[in-house]
Amino acid sequence: MKPTSSKNLAPFSSVFSPNFPELLQKLQCSLVITTYQAGKVLLIGAKNEEKLSMLPRTFNKAMGMAIKDDNLAVATKNEVVLLRNSPELAQNYPPKPNTYDALYMPRATYYTGQVDIHDLHWGEKELWAINTSFSCLCSIDETHSFVPRWKPHFIDALVSQDRCHLNGLAMQDGKPMFVSALGQGNTLQSWRENIVAGGILMNIADNEIISSGLPMPHTPRVWDDKLYVLLSAAEKLVCVDTEKGTYDTVAHIPGFVRGMAKLDDFVFVATSKLRKNSSTFRHLKIADKANTAGINVIHLPTGTIVAKLSFQMTVDEIYDIQVLPNILRPNILNTYTDAHHRALSLPDATFWAVSPENKNG
């Protein structure tokens, strides 16, 4: 990848290793990321083996995402938006027919209020969310802002104080298994007192801390019965021994790592550019080095970075990244324009309604 001057660059411009598009095509997948700083959900696909497509959509402070079959959920500042893929509507998308192989359409919205949802996952029957403001694990439904389901044993009350910065959730067999947090305090934002080495991992079933003293853990994930987590302040992807509380380094990834997803033997890890004026980030040793937002592709068996993408414009901070398997050119609609009003999906048919201005008479 060759550096390019930022002058006259288009929004969401990026540079990437030559094999990045080729790898997406080989894996038959595309990517979706959330950048809360820019308020976007960004879809990344391969046009061919040399070029990528970038399709941004506005979602206010987009954070965690959950994918299950054709369903996509996106946590935003005040809501959780549910979308569903319609390949048929994608094929006949009026502005660009025969271009996209997926189109995620808004289908429902849960009005949660400002509870600062971070990780989001589909369970067996419900939608699980990390409620960072209230320091709890909750489920999302149509009846309440949220339903508290679990909180760390050291949190004595449900209050909107972000006491321990609970942030990550690992699922296993459709059930919540592990969470990550940046501290274990019980007062207003007490996690800030030791952000460099106060992080913890907890077992939900036992409500016990299984590992502590971690440098800003994010994005715990269970793959092949092993617990992986990103140590954001240490530039590492690690595998945790849940019995001993120790961990082995799987890969060293330069930058502030947060957000990852796996397909086959490859892990897509997002990195963020740190705000040097932030009270949270300015004391980190990696603050001066974490100057690029992007995506690193890790070959998990060897821990090797095999491909990389770096954003040159617009994207500074990434929260979540997900893989869309068997989809090469995805599209997504939000609720801020009338496009989704014209996309009609029935049980056995789909229609694009004609805009009023295009009707005769």
Secondary structure as GFF3:
##gff-version 3
##sequence-region A 1 361
A	DSSP	beta_strand	14	16	.	.	.	ID=ss1
A	DSSP	alpha_helix	19	27	.	.	.	ID=ss2
A	DSSP	beta_strand	29	35	.	.	.	ID=ss3
A	DSSP	beta_strand	40	46	.	.	.	ID=ss4
A	DSSP	beta_strand	52	58	.	.	.	ID=ss5
A	DSSP	beta_strand	65	68	.	.	.	ID=ss6
A	DSSP	beta_strand	71	75	.	.	.	ID=ss7
A	DSSP	beta_strand	79	85	.	.	.	ID=ss8
A	DSSP	alpha_helix	87	91	.	.	.	ID=ss9
A	DSSP	beta_strand	102	111	.	.	.	ID=ss10
A	DSSP	beta_strand	117	122	.	.	.	ID=ss11
A	DSSP	beta_strand	127	131	.	.	.	ID=ss12
A	DSSP	beta_strand	136	140	.	.	.	ID=ss13
A	DSSP	beta_strand	147	150	.	.	.	ID=ss14
A	DSSP	beta_strand	166	172	.	.	.	ID=ss15
A	DSSP	beta_strand	175	181	.	.	.	ID=ss16
A	DSSP	three_ten_helix	190	194	.	.	.	ID=ss17
A	DSSP	beta_strand	199	203	.	.	.	ID=ss18
A	DSSP	beta_strand	208	214	.	.	.	ID=ss19
A	DSSP	beta_strand	217	223	.	.	.	ID=ss20
A	DSSP	beta_strand	226	231	.	.	.	ID=ss21
A	DSSP	three_ten_helix	232	234	.	.	.	ID=ss22
A	DSSP	beta_strand	236	240	.	.	.	ID=ss23
A	DSSP	beta_strand	247	252	.	.	.	ID=ss24
A	DSSP	beta_strand	256	263	.	.	.	ID=ss25
A	DSSP	beta_strand	266	272	.	.	.	ID=ss26
A	DSSP	beta_strand	294	299	.	.	.	ID=ss27
A	DSSP	beta_strand	304	311	.	.	.	ID=ss28
A	DSSP	beta_strand	320	325	.	.	.	ID=ss29
A	DSSP	beta_strand	330	332	.	.	.	ID=ss30
A	DSSP	alpha_helix	339	342	.	.	.	ID=ss31
A	DSSP	beta_strand	343	345	.	.	.	ID=ss32
A	DSSP	beta_strand	350	352	.	.	.	ID=ss33
A	DSSP	three_ten_helix	356	358	.	.	.	ID=ss34
###
